[in-house]
Amino acid sequence: MYPLIQKLLFSQDAEWSHDFTINWLKRTQNNLLNCVYKQNLADKPVQAFGLTFKNPLGLAAGLDKNGECIDAFAAMGFGFIEIGTVTPKPQPGNDKPRMFRLPNGQAIINRMGFNNKGVDNLIENVKQAKYTGILGINIGKNKDTAEEQALSDYLICLRKVYNYASYITVNISSPNTPGLRNLQHGQALDVLLAGLKTEQKLLEIQHAKYVPILVKIAPDLTEQEIVDISHSLINAKIDGVIATNTTLDRTEVLGQEYAEEMGGLSGAALTAKSQAVTEKLVEVIAGRITIVGVGGIHSAQSAKARINAGSTLIQLYSSLIYQGPKVIKEIVDSI
């Protein structure tokens, strides 16, 4: 059925189709209409940072920014779901158009800019969800918050989502918020991580539970930058690293329509680049931090390659747009 649905959606603007789909999933997730996408998958439990995941395949952040369709994505068979990126205050994001499909590369370019309804709205949606599995909440900073004040925004979100998240991801790698990627390096990274870990300890006492913190990094890093970031994560005792976010590199989609649009590229065109980052992380981290692989995972083969490289968990987003829920079953059945 999905090929017909996709044909209709792909006849419209990419962001309009995204919003339409989210609204439809929201309306159908807890009634019989969810039979269109509901799947029964065998349990393939995985342990990571003190949590048990139903299976190792999760939904990547960015698709359900406001946590409106948690139950719908759970029905599709994901082993865990990550919502966000969410910011302290609601913000509209960048100017439209800001999302583009590149079908020949099974890819998407977006420059959304953390458009979301704010952290308080997300928490209300989480409270209403029936899902009881592993839920990650991805946090970021508002566009108008100065780079040197970024920690303040992350702490606001951390405090608010702590009691509702199974784990929390710190997004410092989106290419669509000016200056954000600078937080991946040197003293700026170390200060951010130290502040987050200090607050995590206080929140652990306050809520009588430990919620792991993960950091999501970019694919556009040199080998030395990956080494440096890895050492910072290890020294700060961060629980996990998600590799990777979207790329600014257009090598894999040269000549395709929309290839020159500004923004982050995701999808199958990112497979090799994200795989290489994962392999370097594994080499440096040597089992001291859990690695979550994301970026270009679009088939059983690419999923197994990322796991074999050393990713304990994996996530997808763009391949769901191009292939529909069947890709979830295909991957989980194969691993």
Secondary structure, DSSP 8 states (H G I E B T S, - for coil): -HHHHHHHHHTS-HHHHHHHHHHHHHHHTTSGGGGGT--------EEETTEEESSSEEE-TTSSTTS--HHHHHHTT-SEEEEEEE-SS-B--S-S--EEEEGGGTEEEE---S-BS-HHHHHHHHHH----SEEEEEE---TTS-GGGHHHHHHHHHHHHGGG-SEEEEE---TTSTTGGGGGSHHHHHHHHHHHHHHHHHHHHHHTS---EEEEE-S---HHHHHHHHHHHHHTT-SEEEE---B---GGGTTSTTTTSSSEEEEGGGHHHHHHHHHHHHHHHTTSSEEEEESS--SHHHHHHHHHHT-SEEEESHHHHHH-THHHHHHHHH-
